[in-house]
Amino acid sequence: MTRSSKGLLITVVAIAVVAIAVVAIATSTTGINNTEDPKPSSGKEELARRIQISVDVAGSKNKQAVLFCDTEINTILALQFPEVERQGQKAAEDIAAYGSCCKIIYSLVRDKIDKKNTTDLYVDEQMQANLSPPLRQLSGDLETTIGRFDLLLRESTVGLAYDLAAMNPRNSAGNISLPVDLKSNNYIREALKNLGFGVVTVGIFIPLDVWEVLSTKIARTLISKIAAKAAQMFARPAAEAAAVVALPPIDGPLPIGDIIALIGTLWTAYDVYTIQKQFEREMKESMNNMVADVRRDIYKQVMDHVHAILKEHQRLQDEIRHQSQLDFGI
């Protein structure tokens, strides 16, 4: 590059830099000159802003309550379900014991003759004897957690109503208080009424009997399958006994020795013992396979209930917000 061309290039670059600087200064000056002070918010705009803040705070509390409840439910299941599993295995052993197998055969014979379903009832009784204690404990703790979650949302809902009531110019000189006891629908309805939200419909009573959920699930997935497996495995001895043995009428529980004696007319102890061992293996395997499904189903049903409570509180909070906006003319 020649000296003259180099000088020309330097001159062009210098001119470009100066031009950019001038434009930047001009733009900056124009921006400053054209900047106007923001218009002061009107009273309604300020109220709308404050309402939104309170609604956001309530929504944040709702989310925190759900996360806390979910964590607590998972913790309860993690701590207590191993005992449910252990008792399930114990139930499998008990239901597959030699004497129990004899009684199952007898029950199947009785059902075939009388057209009844005592076999399922017998299996149910044996299973519940082992599983009821840990499931009762589990259901009680889950219901306590759900109750605590519901109370947190009640506090969030009434807290929102309290905040919005305090913004109402008509209440500025009034003495409004936030009720403490919100454990029933009557209390929360009275609280909202005292805060000026008497037209809001309260329908957040969504009961859940966790024990009913657990016992129904156990009956549906465990007991019915085990009873069906028992009927399948002991079908042959039961059918032969039904064809040959005249069973006496029973008004109460029949002694197990008499049952074994009746079955023993056709089947030796070794025959029953052989089926019994296979039955026990299959019972334990069924328990292992179904326990994870039962746990997932319990979690899903409980969390579905939690979200139903959340949805109702969100509806209630929306009503409170809407009524406040109408009152404020927003």
Secondary structure, 3 states (H helix, E strand, C coil): CCHHHHHHHHHHHHHHHHHHHHHHHHHHHHHHHHCCCCCCCCHHHHHHHHHHHHHHHHHHHHHHHHHHHHHHHHHHHHHHHHHHHHHHHHHHHHHCCHHHHHHHHHHHHHHHHHCCCHHHHHHHHHHHHHHHHHHHHHHHHHHHHHHHHHHHHHHHHHHHHHHHHHHCHHHCCCCCCCCCCCCCHHHHHHHHHHCCCCCCCCCCCCCCCHHHHHHHHHHHHHHHHHHHHHHHHCHHHHHHHHHHCCCCCCCCCCCHHHHHHHHHCCCCHHHHHHHHHHHHHHHHHHHHHHHHHHHHHHHHHHHHHHHHHHHHHHHHHHHHHHHHHHHHCC
